[in-house]
């Protein structure tokens, strides 16, 4: 949980503001988009060897791998949400004297919230997937490691327990995220 949530929250905490800045500030977008487009297509599993070299085998490397898997969907969905803001709504806010910052805070971000929460949901699933992959390839503990070890021992019962545990924790986190979405997104 510590590894998954550390990487997930870091990915969301950096990805959401980056997506907002890329969508809202044209000059920032000109610089950030080419860099992001270079990183975006790299599969998370391809980062595993680099993270092991940089951080070793432990919390840091696994959190960094989870970060990469959570970061990309948060940026893409936040960017799409801000860009989906209707120009008419922005004009109305501008007509009533809203500054550019107020338009972002009061119009664009509330419009983007469903997209942002979609990004958070996608990131949550990707985080669990990448964590298990990282633990299967380079770890000495964790559910992924347990599944990999029991695969070698031909213990299907313990593999299924590991899979069900991953599913149950993922479902609990998804329900919690759904609760937050209902609280913050007005439909």
C-alpha positions in Angstrom: 0.0 0.0 0.0 2.8 2.4 0.9 4.5 1.9 -2.4 1.4 2.1 -4.5 -0.1 5.2 -2.7 3.3 7.1 -2.6 3.8 6.7 -6.3 0.1 7.3 -7.1 -0.3 10.5 -5.1 3.0 11.9 -6.4 1.9 11.1 -10.0 -1.5 12.9 -9.4 0.1 15.8 -7.4 2.5 16.5 -10.3 0.4 15.3 -13.3 -2.8 17.3 -12.5 -1.1 20.7 -12.2 1.1 20.0 -15.2 -2.0 19.1 -17.3 -3.6 22.3 -16.2 -0.6 24.4 -17.0 -0.1 22.7 -20.4 -3.8 23.4 -21.3 -4.1 26.9 -19.9 -0.7 28.5 -20.7 0.2 28.4 -24.4 3.9 29.2 -24.0 4.2 26.6 -21.3 2.5 24.1 -23.6 5.0 24.8 -26.4 7.8 23.7 -24.1 6.2 20.9 -22.1 4.2 19.1 -24.8 7.3 17.9 -26.8 8.9 16.6 -23.6 5.7 15.0 -22.4 5.1 13.4 -25.9 8.6 11.9 -25.6 7.9 10.3 -22.3 4.2 9.3 -22.8 4.6 6.4 -25.2 7.2 4.6 -23.1 5.6 1.6 -21.3 5.9 1.7 -17.6 7.5 -1.7 -17.5 10.3 -0.3 -19.7 11.2 2.1 -16.9 11.9 -0.7 -14.4 15.6 -1.2 -15.3 16.3 2.5 -15.1 14.5 2.9 -11.8 16.5 0.0 -10.3 19.7 1.6 -11.5 18.8 5.0 -10.1 17.0 4.0 -6.8 18.0 0.3 -6.2 15.6 -2.4 -5.3 13.3 -0.9 -2.7 10.5 1.6 -2.0 12.1 4.3 -4.1 12.3 2.4 -7.3 8.9 0.8 -7.0 7.3 4.2 -6.1 9.0 5.8 -9.1 7.6 3.1 -11.4 4.1 3.6 -9.9 4.6 7.4 -10.3 5.3 7.0 -14.0 2.2 4.9 -14.5 0.0 7.4 -12.6 1.5 10.5 -14.0 0.7 10.1 -17.7 -3.1 9.5 -17.4 -3.4 12.4 -14.9 -1.7 14.8 -17.3 -3.7 13.6 -20.4 -7.1 13.7 -18.8 -6.5 17.0 -17.0 -5.3 18.6 -20.2 -8.4 17.2 -22.1 -10.7 18.5 -19.3 -9.3 22.0 -19.4 -9.4 22.1 -23.2 -13.0 20.9 -23.1 -14.1 24.1 -21.3 -16.6 25.8 -23.5 -15.4 29.1 -24.9 -18.9 30.6 -24.3 -18.5 30.0 -20.5 -15.1 31.7 -20.6 -16.6 34.7 -22.5 -19.4 35.0 -19.9 -16.9 34.9 -17.1 -14.8 37.5 -18.9 -17.9 39.7 -19.5 -18.5 39.7 -15.7 -15.0 40.9 -15.1 -13.3 37.7 -14.2 -9.5 37.7 -14.5 -7.7 34.9 -16.3 -6.9 33.3 -13.0 -10.5 33.5 -11.8 -11.6 31.9 -15.1 -9.3 29.1 -14.6 -10.3 28.6 -10.9 -14.1 29.2 -11.3 -14.8 27.9 -14.8 -12.1 25.7 -16.4 -11.2 23.5 -13.4 -14.8 22.8 -12.3 -15.5 21.8 -16.0 -12.4 19.6 -16.0 -13.2 17.8 -12.7 -15.0 14.8 -14.4 -11.9 14.4 -16.7 -9.5 14.7 -13.8 -11.4 12.0 -11.8 -11.3 9.8 -14.9 -7.6 10.3 -15.0 -7.3 9.4 -11.3 -9.3 6.2 -11.9 -7.2 5.2 -14.8 -4.1 6.0 -12.9 -5.2 3.9 -9.9 -5.6 0.8 -12.2 -2.3 1.5 -13.9 -0.5 2.0 -10.5 -1.6 -1.4 -9.3 -0.6 -3.1 -12.6 2.8 -1.5 -12.7 3.5 -2.2 -9.0 2.8 -5.9 -9.4 4.9 -6.0 -12.6 7.8 -4.2 -10.7 7.5 -6.6 -7.8 7.5 -9.6 -10.1 10.7 -8.5 -11.8 12.7 -6.9 -9.0 11.6 -7.2 -5.4 12.1 -9.3 -2.4 8.6 -8.8 -1.0 5.1 -7.7 -1.9 2.1 -9.2 -3.7 3.8 -9.3 -7.1 6.8 -11.1 -5.5 4.5 -13.5 -3.7 2.7 -14.3 -7.0 6.0 -14.8 -8.8 7.5 -17.0 -6.1 4.4 -19.2 -5.9 4.4 -19.5 -9.7 7.8 -21.1 -9.4 6.6 -23.3 -6.6 3.4 -24.3 -8.6 1.2 -23.0 -5.8 -1.9 -21.9 -7.7 -3.9 -21.4 -4.4 -1.4 -18.8 -3.2 -1.3 -17.1 -6.6 -5.1 -16.8 -6.5 -4.9 -15.4 -3.0 -2.5 -12.8 -4.2 -4.6 -11.9 -7.2 -7.8 -11.6 -5.1 -5.9 -9.4 -2.6 -4.8 -7.1 -5.4 -8.4 -7.0 -6.7 -9.9 -6.4 -3.3 -7.6 -3.5 -2.4 -8.0 -2.0 -5.8 -11.8 -2.2 -5.4 -11.7 -0.5 -2.0 -9.5 2.3 -3.3 -11.8 2.7 -6.3 -14.9 3.0 -4.1 -13.1 5.6 -2.0 -12.2 7.5 -5.2 -15.8 7.3 -6.3 -16.9 8.8 -3.0 -14.6 11.7 -3.5 -15.8 12.2 -7.1 -19.5 12.3 -5.9 -18.5 14.9 -3.3 -16.5 17.2 -5.6 -18.1 16.8 -9.1 -21.4 18.5 -9.5 -23.5 16.9 -12.3 
